[in-house]
Amino acid sequence: MEFYSASVMDVVIGIVKGEFFLIPVITAAILALFKIVPNNKIQAAVGKFARFIARSITLNASKWKYTKHFWNRVIEPWFIDLIENTFATFVREFVVGLRSDNEE
């Protein structure tokens, strides 16, 4: 069995040729849906999903025999700092940068 790894250019050429016609169709449908559904509903759904994932991680890690003794005291605070100081800051500042050319 041979594994084929398509490059980005292969995918772009495939889209132009019509071989991957579902990719732009699905993307357009998702973008249209984002314009129809109000932002607060999207944010609420994404927030609810994120809280579910985070709750699942922390509850299971605090009960797992390998991490239960030090999850809450050591790993969780460091992990939260990592997320807040890198990913959350990056996304927040990225959005500010994208909006920087808009008139106030």
Summary of the structure (lengths in Angstrom):
residues: 104
radius of gyration: 20.6
end to end distance: 57.1
largest distance: 57.1
contacts: 187
relative contact order: 0.04
helix: 76%
strand: 0%
